[in-house]
Amino acid sequence: MSSAEQPVVLTCAQPTGQLHLGNYFGAVRNWTSFLDSHECYFGIVDQHAITMPYVPAELRQSCYKTLALYIACGLEPEKCNLFLQSHVIGHTELAWILGCLCPLGQLERMTQYKDKSARADEGVFIGSGLLYYPVLMAADILLYNADVVPVGEDQRQHVELTRDLAIKFNATYSDTFKVPSLNIPKHAARIKSLQDPTRKMSKSDPNQGGVLYLLDEPNIIRKKIKSAVTDSGSEVRADDEKPGITNLLHIMSASTGRSIEELEAAFAGSQYGAFKEAVAESVVDLLTPIQERYKAISEDKKYLEGVMKAGADAAQKRAYKVLSKVSRKAGFVERPR
C-alpha cells in the first residue's frame, strides 16, 4: 500500500521539554504502533504552549528537546512527519474559520478551560487563547483531514468538539472534512503520582518526587521509587484500597509487558522494599536505550532542524490542499500565485 492510500493519523502535544513516564505509556508509545500502517503526522504544538504565561527562550529550547525525545522514543523521521505547529501555514487560519462556526457556550463548557480559569482567583493570568484552545486543536486535526486521532482520555472532549465542527462545516458549506475517529488505548497504563497515587502523574506536580521523567538518571529513578508512597499491610497486590502499590504494579507491568496478575504471583510474600527495587530496575531498563538515543541526537541541532524542515514540508503540502479547498468553500477569493 502506498503512503497516498494509507489512512492518515495525526496527533500533537505541547513542547514540555520534559516528558514523564505517564506521557510515554499513555501517548507516545501508542503512536509508534501506527508507523507501519498509517501516514503519520506528529506535531509539536508551540502555538498552544503560549496560552499560559511562559518564557520564550525556554519554549524554543523545549521544542528541540521534545523533538529529540520523540525520536528517542521510537518516532523515527524515516517513518513519520515530525513538525512544529508554527512552521506550517494554515493552523491559525483554519482555526478562525472554525471558530466562526463554534458556539461560545460550547467553549465555555470545556473541562480544561473551566479548571484552569478557576485559578484566576489565585492570580493566574487567563487569556482568551485558553478559551479558544480547543478550536485551534480542531484546526490542527482537520487541516490534515486525519482519519485517526490517538489521544488520552483527557482529550476526548476536545476531539468530540473537532468532530462536531467538521460535521457543522460540512453541513454549512458541503462535504469537505473527514470526521476523525478517536483512538484511546483500551489498556493504557494510568500512571499516578508516586507521592499521591490518587492523582495522575503530572509535570506540574508541586512534589517533583512523584514524577518519573524519561531523562531522570538511574539513581534518581531508584530514589523516587524507593520513596514512593505505599499502603498499610505488606501484600503486593492491586486493590482500590492499596493505590500506592497498585500504581507501582501498573508501572512495572507497563515497563515489562508482564500482566498485573503475573507480577502479583511473582511477588507474593515479598516485602515492599524488594518489590520497589524490582520496579525501579524495570523502569531503568526501559529508559536506558531511550536516554542513550536522546544523548546521541539532542546536541545535533543541525540534524534536528533538518527533521523539523522535512516534517514541515510534508505537512505543509497536505495542509495547503485542505486549506485551499476550505477557503474556496468559505467564499474567499483565491490567493494570487
N, C-alpha and C positions, 0 to 999 in steps of 0.2 A: 504494500500500500504506500503510495507516495504521500509526502507531507501535506499536499494540497487536498488529499482525500481523507486525511486523518481528522478526527474531531479535535476541536481546539479547547485547551484548558488554560484558564487564566486565574491567577491569584496573586495577591500583593501583601506586603507587610511593611510597616514603618521601619525606618533605619534606626533601630535602637543601639546598634553597635555592640550590644551585649545580649546575645540570645541565651536563654536558660534552658534547662532540661525539659521544662513544660512546653516551650516553643518547639523544641526538636521533636518530642514524641507526639505532640498534638497537631503539628502542622508540617514542618519541613520534611520529616521522614516520609510522611504520606505523599508529599509532592513528588518524590523520586519514583513512586510507583507508576507515574504517568509517562515517564520519559520515553519509553519504547513504543507506546501505543497512541500517543497524542502529539499534536503540535503544541508545544508548551511556551507560555509567556509568563514569566515571573517578574513582577515589578517591585521595585523598592520605592515606596510612595513618600518621597521627600516633601511633596506639597501638603500632604495630610499632616506631616510632622510639625507644621508651623501653626496649627490651630490652638496650641497652648504655648505659653512662654518658653523660649528656647535660646540657645547660644549659637549663632550662625556658624562659627568656626567648628564647633562640636558637631553640628549637623553634617557639615561636609565630611569630616573625618569618619563619622558614623556610617555614612554611605559606603565608603571604601571598606570599612571593617565588616559591615553586613554583607556586602558582595563577596568578600573573601570567605566569610563563614558559610555562606550558601554553597559556594563551590566546594569548600572543605567537607560539607555535609552530603555531598553527592550530586549537587545540581551542576553537572559538568556542562560548560558552554557549548560543547560539540553536540549536545542533545537537547538544548533548550535555549530560549532567548531571555537573557537577564538584562534588565534595563532600569534606568531611573525615570520615574514618572515625569520629572521636569524636562527630560531630554526629548519627550515626544509631544509634538503639537497635536492638540485635539482633546486632551483630558478636560481642561477647563472650559473649552468652547462647547463641548457636548454637555458638560455639567450645567452650563447656563440654559441651554435649550431644555434639558430635562427638568431643571428647577422651575421653569415657567409652567410646567405641567404638574408640578408636585404641590399638593395642598400643604399649607403651612402647618396645619394641625397634625398632619402625619409625621412631620419632622419633630414637632414638639413632643410627640409621644414616644420617640426613640429612647430606649432604656439608657443607652450610653450618654445621650445628651442630658437626660434628667439626672443621672447620677453625678455627672461632672458639674453641671450647672448648679447643683445643690451646694457645691463647695464655694459658691460666690460669697456666702456668708462668712467664709473663712478668709476672705480677702483674695481669693484666687481669681485672676482675670478670666472672664468668659466672653470670647468674641463671637461674632456671628458665624465665623468659619466653623465653629464647633457644631452649630445648628445645621449648617449646610454640608457638613462632612459626609453624610450618607448619600447625598446627591452626587458628590464627586466620586464616591466609591461606586455608585451605579454607573457613572460615566467610564470609570476605569474598566469595568467589566464589559459594558455594551459597545465600547469603542472597538473592541476586537471581535465582537459577535461570538463570544465564547459559548461553547456547548456546556462546559462543566466548570463549576467554581468550587474548588476544595477549600473549605474553611472550618474553623472550630465552631462549636455550638454557640459561642458568644456572638458570632457574626450572623447567625441565622436571620435575625430581624432585618439587618441591612441588606442581605441578599434577597429577602422577600420583597423589600421595597424596590430593589432593582428589577425584579420580575414584574411588579406592579407597573413600574414606569415603562418597561418595554411593551407591555400589553397596552398601556394608555397611549404611547406614541404610535403604535401600530394601528390602534383604533381611530386616532385623531387624523393621521395622515394616510398611511397604508402600510402593509406588511413590510417591515424593514429589519427589525431586530429578532434574533432568536431569543426565546425565553429560556434563560440558562437554568440548568438544574444544579442543585446543591449536592456537594459530596462531603458529608460529615462522617468521618471514620466511626464505624459502629463500635469498634473495640479499642479506640484510642485511650491510652492511659491518662487518667485525670490526676495529674501530679499536683500535690498540695505543698504548701509551705512546710519546711522541716520544723519550724518553730510554732506554727499554728495550723495544724493539719485540717482545720475546718475551713480554711481559705485556700484558694488556688495559689500556686507559686507565681510570684509577680516581681518584676524588677523594681517596682515602686514600693515593695515591702519595706517598712521602716527598719525592720530587723533583717539585715542582709545575710545573717547566718541561716536564714530559712530558704535561701535561693542558691541553687546549684547552677552556675554559669558554665557554658560549654568550654570556656577558656580557663576555668579555675584549675590551678595546678593540683597534682595528685594529693599533696599534703593538705591543701585547703579542702579538697573534697572529703578526705578522710576525717578531718577535724569537724566539718559541718555535719556530716552524717553521724559521727560519734556523739555530737551534742544534740542530735535531733530529739525532739520531744517524743516520749513513749507513753505507755499507759500502765495502769496498775496490773499486777499479775506478772507472769513471766512466759506465757504461752505465745508462740509466734503463729498467729492466725488472723485472717481478715474478718473483721466484725465491726458493725456500726459503733459498738462500744469501745473499740480499740482503733481510733482514727490514726494514731501515730504509727503503729505497727502496720496497719492496712496500707498507709501511704508508702512506707518503706518496701512492703511486698510488691506494690504496683511498680515502684521504681526498679526493683530488681527484675521483676517479670518483663518489663518493657526493655530493660538493658540486655537481658539474656535470651529472651524468647521462650523462657520456661513458664508454664502456667502457674497461677496462684496456688492451685491445689498441689502441684508438684513441689513447690517451694515450702508449703506448709508441712508436707510429709518429710521433706529433707531436713527441716529444722525443728522437727518435733523433739522436745526435750532439751533444745539448745537454750542458752541464756541470751538475753538481749544483746550483750556485748559482742558475742561471737557472730550473731546474726548481723549486727551493724557492720562489723568488719567485712563480712561477705558482701553486703550490699555495696559498701564503698569500693571494694575491688571490682565488682561488676561494672560500676559506673566508670572507674578509672580505665578499665579495659575497653569500654565502649568509646570513651572520649579520646584516648591516646592517638589513634590514627587521624581523627578529626583535627586535633591540635597540631599534629605533625604536618598535615597538609596545609593548615592555615599558616603556620610559620613559614612554610616554603613559598607561599604566594603573597602574603599580606604586605610585604615590603616592596613588592614589584609593582609600583604604581603604573608603569607603562603597560604591563600585562593587564591589570585591572581596567585601565582606561580603554584598552583595546576590546575587552569583553563588553564594557558599557556601550561602546560605539557600535559594535556588531549587533548587540541586542537591540539598541535603539533604532538602528537602521531597519532591521526586520520588523520591529514593532511599528515604526512609522509608516512603512509600506502598507501594512494591513490597516492601520488607523486612518490613513488618508482615504482609502477606498470607502470605508464606512462613513467617515465624516463628510465626504463629498456627496454621498447619497442622502445623508441626513439633511445637509444644508439645502440641497435642491428641493427635497420634500417639504422643508420648513418654509420655503418661499424666498430664500436668499438668492441674490444674483451670483452666478458663478464667478469665482475669482479669476482675474486675468492671469494668463500664464506667460 
